[in-house]
Amino acid sequence: MSNLQLKLEAFIDDVNREDSLTLRFMEKITDTMFFLIKWAAIPFAIYLLFVISSW
């Protein structure tokens, strides 16, 4: 139990720091997700334009 408590305290200390590894990791995840969504949506939007124009 004390091992878990030490890990939790280290995590909390890391999040509270200015150059947090955890926050940089979360930033990289959200940047990657935004990049994938952005570039996956462009072909989908073009497809929708073609479908709508054929009505």
Contacts in CASP RR format, 6 or more apart in sequence:
PFRMAT RR
TARGET T0000
AUTHOR 0000-0000-0000
METHOD contacts of the structure
MODEL  1
MSNLQLKLEAFIDDVNREDSLTLRFMEKITDTMFFLIKWAAIPFAIYLLF
VISSW
11 22 0 8 1.000
14 20 0 8 1.000
14 21 0 8 1.000
14 22 0 8 1.000
15 22 0 8 1.000
15 23 0 8 1.000
END
